[in-house]
Amino acid sequence: MRAPAEEQVIVVSTSDLRRAGLRDGFDPCPAPILAAVFAPGASRPMARSRAEADPSYKQIICYVVLMCQGRLFHYRRSARATEHRLAGLRSLGVGGHLNVTDDGEVASPAGLERAIRRELAEEVVLDEVPAIEYLGIINDDSTPVGRVHVGLVAAARLARPAVRLRDATLVDGRFDPPASLLGRAAEFETWSQLCLPALVNLLGTS
């Protein structure tokens, strides 16, 4: 029996992203980094196993925050999570890799939108099709996971807090006011910690 083909993810040179202004932390101005990602010749496919071991490239991650009535959805990655380095930690972001099934062999705005919709469908069950708004870029070179990924933070605003986790490795999903999560930051993965203050400012402190 033929082994299943390895996932091919879309990557961009880390040096290209740095020239475009990529820095550690949360950047609320995603346009320059997206322009670098979409520039002709900037992106390419790579086997995920290779990309995970090569920090000279960054994998593009769709990191979608679900918002409803001033509250943020968050959940915990179980011990069975695909990304074992994040197991046990809570997250604000739903999503995953931009790959060749979304976009062919180069990144594009339409492919990024398809990746976001696909990842939402794979990880959660929603009873509506939310509008997507890009909020910023997350980068964190202080961890092994962060060194090989860059995150596009997007908001999906929901009319009702009707979200069910579809991925069995994700558990304990709930909505809470963003300010109430600040004191629990240590429970969250680094990317969530980096973008949480910006989300508090966006949604308020109630």
NUZA-676031 format. One record per residue (C-alpha): chain; residue number from 1; residue in three letters; x, y, z. Coordinates in nm, 4 decimals, decimal comma. Example, Ala and Ser with C-alpha at 12.3 -4.5 7.8 and 13.67 -1.06 7.14 Angstrom:
BEGIN
 chain   n res        u        v        w
     A   1 ALA   1,2300  -0,4500   0,7800
     A   2 SER   1,3670  -0,1060   0,7140
//
This chain:
BEGIN
 chain   n res        u        v        w
     A   1 MET   0,0000   0,0000   0,0000
     A   2 ARG   0,1347   0,3415  -0,0934
     A   3 ALA   0,2092   0,5679   0,2025
     A   4 PRO  -0,0036   0,8838   0,2158
     A   5 ALA   0,1624   1,1890   0,0641
     A   6 GLU   0,3124   1,4280   0,3152
     A   7 GLU   0,1384   1,7619   0,3644
     A   8 GLN   0,2921   2,0388   0,1539
     A   9 VAL   0,2776   2,3723   0,3355
     A  10 ILE   0,3393   2,7190   0,1958
     A  11 VAL   0,6533   2,8884   0,3282
     A  12 VAL   0,8229   3,2247   0,2866
     A  13 SER   1,1870   3,3089   0,3498
     A  14 THR   1,2360   3,4443   0,7013
     A  15 SER   1,4844   3,6996   0,5698
     A  16 ASP   1,2254   3,8301   0,3200
     A  17 LEU   0,9733   3,8730   0,6006
     A  18 ARG   1,2260   4,0537   0,8184
     A  19 ARG   1,3054   4,2940   0,5352
     A  20 ALA   0,9317   4,3649   0,5185
     A  21 GLY   0,9308   4,4580   0,8868
     A  22 LEU   0,8576   4,1319   1,0684
     A  23 ARG   0,9370   4,1623   1,4378
     A  24 ASP   0,8660   3,9657   1,7522
     A  25 GLY   0,5301   4,0247   1,9168
     A  26 PHE   0,1897   4,1262   1,7853
     A  27 ASP   0,1868   4,3765   1,4973
     A  28 PRO  -0,1572   4,5344   1,4351
     A  29 CYS  -0,0588   4,6343   1,0792
     A  30 PRO  -0,0606   4,3142   0,8720
     A  31 ALA  -0,0438   4,4788   0,5261
     A  32 PRO   0,3390   4,4972   0,4832
     A  33 ILE   0,3901   4,1325   0,5819
     A  34 LEU   0,1012   4,0145   0,3648
     A  35 ALA   0,2455   4,2116   0,0725
     A  36 ALA   0,5767   4,0288   0,1233
     A  37 VAL   0,4000   3,6917   0,1398
     A  38 PHE   0,2053   3,7591  -0,1806
     A  39 ALA   0,4985   3,9112  -0,3732
     A  40 PRO   0,5854   3,7188  -0,6939
     A  41 GLY   0,8375   3,4464  -0,6195
     A  42 ALA   0,8219   3,4945  -0,2410
     A  43 SER   0,6344   3,1793  -0,1425
     A  44 ARG   0,6886   2,8141  -0,2223
     A  45 PRO   0,5636   2,4698  -0,1140
     A  46 MET   0,7675   2,2591   0,1254
     A  47 ALA   0,7136   1,9248   0,2963
     A  48 ARG   0,5911   1,9991   0,6461
     A  49 SER   0,8527   1,7789   0,8142
     A  50 ARG   1,1304   1,9780   0,6446
     A  51 ALA   0,9670   2,3124   0,7190
     A  52 GLU   0,9382   2,2271   1,0885
     A  53 ALA   1,3163   2,1850   1,1045
     A  54 ASP   1,4258   2,4858   0,8946
     A  55 PRO   1,3975   2,8286   1,0614
     A  56 SER   1,5238   3,0004   0,7463
     A  57 TYR   1,1608   2,9689   0,6291
     A  58 LYS   0,8339   3,0548   0,8016
     A  59 GLN   0,5157   2,8530   0,7561
     A  60 ILE   0,2052   3,0692   0,7127
     A  61 ILE  -0,0558   3,0038   0,9835
     A  62 CYS  -0,4162   3,1257   0,9819
     A  63 TYR  -0,4988   3,2145   1,3449
     A  64 VAL  -0,8693   3,2937   1,3660
     A  65 VAL  -1,0194   3,4441   1,6821
     A  66 LEU  -1,3927   3,3856   1,7306
     A  67 MET  -1,5717   3,6859   1,8836
     A  68 CYS  -1,9296   3,7239   2,0002
     A  69 GLN  -2,0976   3,9987   2,2014
     A  70 GLY  -1,7701   4,1284   2,3419
     A  71 ARG  -1,6411   3,7841   2,4366
     A  72 LEU  -1,3604   3,5643   2,3031
     A  73 PHE  -1,3730   3,1921   2,2364
     A  74 HIS  -1,0879   2,9886   2,3838
     A  75 TYR  -1,0108   2,6199   2,4289
     A  76 ARG  -0,7419   2,3787   2,5479
     A  77 ARG  -0,5257   2,1501   2,3356
     A  78 SER  -0,5368   1,7993   2,4833
     A  79 ALA  -0,2426   1,5606   2,5165
     A  80 ARG  -0,3495   1,4141   2,1795
     A  81 ALA  -0,3019   1,7447   1,9958
     A  82 THR  -0,1236   1,7221   1,6599
     A  83 GLU   0,1213   1,9937   1,7660
     A  84 HIS   0,2543   1,8125   2,0742
     A  85 ARG   0,4672   2,1116   2,1757
     A  86 LEU   0,1452   2,3008   2,2568
     A  87 ALA  -0,0379   2,0162   2,4324
     A  88 GLY  -0,2071   2,1190   2,7558
     A  89 LEU  -0,2093   2,4892   2,6733
     A  90 ARG  -0,5137   2,7019   2,6021
     A  91 SER  -0,5508   2,8960   2,2772
     A  92 LEU  -0,7528   3,1858   2,1393
     A  93 GLY  -0,6823   3,0926   1,7781
     A  94 VAL  -0,8582   2,8384   1,5583
     A  95 GLY  -0,6812   2,7504   1,2373
     A  96 GLY  -0,3683   2,6081   1,0857
     A  97 HIS  -0,1384   2,5995   0,7852
     A  98 LEU  -0,1788   2,7549   0,4445
     A  99 ASN  -0,1005   2,4628   0,2154
     A 100 VAL  -0,1004   2,3682  -0,1503
     A 101 THR  -0,4574   2,2370  -0,1398
     A 102 ASP  -0,5692   2,5935  -0,0630
     A 103 ASP  -0,3486   2,7868  -0,2967
     A 104 GLY  -0,1515   2,5797  -0,5426
     A 105 GLU   0,2207   2,6411  -0,5051
     A 106 VAL   0,2180   3,0138  -0,4267
     A 107 ALA   0,0361   3,2242  -0,1709
     A 108 SER  -0,2522   3,4500  -0,2739
     A 109 PRO  -0,5258   3,6476  -0,0945
     A 110 ALA  -0,7932   3,4097  -0,2268
     A 111 GLY  -0,5954   3,1065  -0,1112
     A 112 LEU  -0,5550   3,2539   0,2342
     A 113 GLU  -0,9310   3,3057   0,2565
     A 114 ARG  -0,9860   2,9432   0,1490
     A 115 ALA  -0,7397   2,8225   0,4122
     A 116 ILE  -0,9211   3,0142   0,6847
     A 117 ARG  -1,2598   2,8724   0,5826
     A 118 ARG  -1,1185   2,5192   0,5550
     A 119 GLU  -0,9513   2,5329   0,8950
     A 120 LEU  -1,2660   2,6684   1,0607
     A 121 ALA  -1,4680   2,3843   0,9071
     A 122 GLU  -1,2143   2,1254   1,0257
     A 123 GLU  -1,1849   2,2459   1,3850
     A 124 VAL  -1,5237   2,3921   1,4836
     A 125 VAL  -1,8920   2,3684   1,3982
     A 126 LEU  -2,0614   2,7043   1,3409
     A 127 ASP  -2,4235   2,7737   1,2523
     A 128 GLU  -2,3313   3,0789   1,0447
     A 129 VAL  -2,0720   3,1912   0,7917
     A 130 PRO  -1,8913   3,4800   0,9585
     A 131 ALA  -1,7172   3,7700   0,7908
     A 132 ILE  -1,3382   3,7586   0,8304
     A 133 GLU  -1,1342   4,0638   0,9296
     A 134 TYR  -0,7524   4,0649   0,9419
     A 135 LEU  -0,6243   4,2063   1,2728
     A 136 GLY  -0,2472   4,1650   1,2705
     A 137 ILE   0,0625   3,9478   1,2561
     A 138 ILE   0,2094   3,7339   1,5353
     A 139 ASN   0,5748   3,6327   1,5440
     A 140 ASP   0,7735   3,4769   1,8272
     A 141 ASP   1,1260   3,3539   1,7651
     A 142 SER   1,1822   3,2646   2,1322
     A 143 THR   1,0315   2,9146   2,1006
     A 144 PRO   1,0974   2,6211   1,8641
     A 145 VAL   0,7388   2,6405   1,7356
     A 146 GLY   0,7531   3,0156   1,6815
     A 147 ARG   1,0831   3,0113   1,4936
     A 148 VAL   0,9278   2,8226   1,2015
     A 149 HIS   0,5825   2,9861   1,1902
     A 150 VAL   0,4283   3,3287   1,1380
     A 151 GLY   0,0636   3,3890   1,2201
     A 152 LEU  -0,1996   3,5969   1,0477
     A 153 VAL  -0,4503   3,6912   1,3174
     A 154 ALA  -0,8037   3,7204   1,1838
     A 155 ALA  -1,1342   3,7863   1,3592
     A 156 ALA  -1,4558   3,5997   1,2864
     A 157 ARG  -1,7435   3,7936   1,4438
     A 158 LEU  -2,0392   3,5739   1,5328
     A 159 ALA  -2,3989   3,6810   1,5916
     A 160 ARG  -2,4520   3,4030   1,8484
     A 161 PRO  -2,2059   3,2144   2,0738
     A 162 ALA  -2,2870   2,8835   1,9073
     A 163 VAL  -1,9524   2,7079   1,8615
     A 164 ARG  -1,8824   2,3376   1,8972
     A 165 LEU  -1,5329   2,1901   1,8781
     A 166 ARG  -1,5141   1,9373   1,5944
     A 167 ASP  -1,1493   1,8355   1,6389
     A 168 ALA  -1,1423   1,5736   1,9166
     A 169 THR  -0,7978   1,6904   2,0321
     A 170 LEU  -0,9411   2,0316   2,1276
     A 171 VAL  -1,1422   2,0477   2,4503
     A 172 ASP  -1,3134   2,2814   2,6998
     A 173 GLY  -1,4238   2,5482   2,4524
     A 174 ARG  -1,5974   2,8530   2,6002
     A 175 PHE  -1,6552   3,2270   2,5585
     A 176 ASP  -1,5262   3,4763   2,8175
     A 177 PRO  -1,4677   3,8533   2,8363
     A 178 PRO  -1,1114   3,9177   2,7138
     A 179 ALA  -1,0104   4,1156   3,0222
     A 180 SER  -1,0929   3,8164   3,2441
     A 181 LEU  -0,8319   3,6127   3,0565
     A 182 LEU  -0,5420   3,8494   3,1267
     A 183 GLY  -0,4894   3,7034   3,4735
     A 184 ARG  -0,4845   3,3534   3,3242
     A 185 ALA  -0,2273   3,4302   3,0559
     A 186 ALA   0,0120   3,1609   3,1786
     A 187 GLU  -0,2448   2,8969   3,0785
     A 188 PHE  -0,2226   3,0064   2,7136
     A 189 GLU   0,0217   2,9389   2,4336
     A 190 THR   0,2645   3,2212   2,3551
     A 191 TRP   0,0792   3,3486   2,0472
     A 192 SER  -0,2409   3,3923   2,2486
     A 193 GLN  -0,0490   3,5784   2,5193
     A 194 LEU   0,0950   3,8125   2,2570
     A 195 CYS  -0,2349   3,9066   2,0938
     A 196 LEU  -0,4583   3,9096   2,4049
     A 197 PRO  -0,3832   4,2720   2,5077
     A 198 ALA  -0,4761   4,3925   2,1584
     A 199 LEU  -0,8020   4,1976   2,1752
     A 200 VAL  -0,8812   4,3499   2,5138
     A 201 ASN  -0,8360   4,6962   2,3596
     A 202 LEU  -1,0519   4,5979   2,0626
     A 203 LEU  -1,3418   4,4503   2,2604
     A 204 GLY  -1,3182   4,6492   2,5816
     A 205 THR  -1,2578   4,5545   2,9425
     A 206 SER  -1,6075   4,4467   3,0489
//
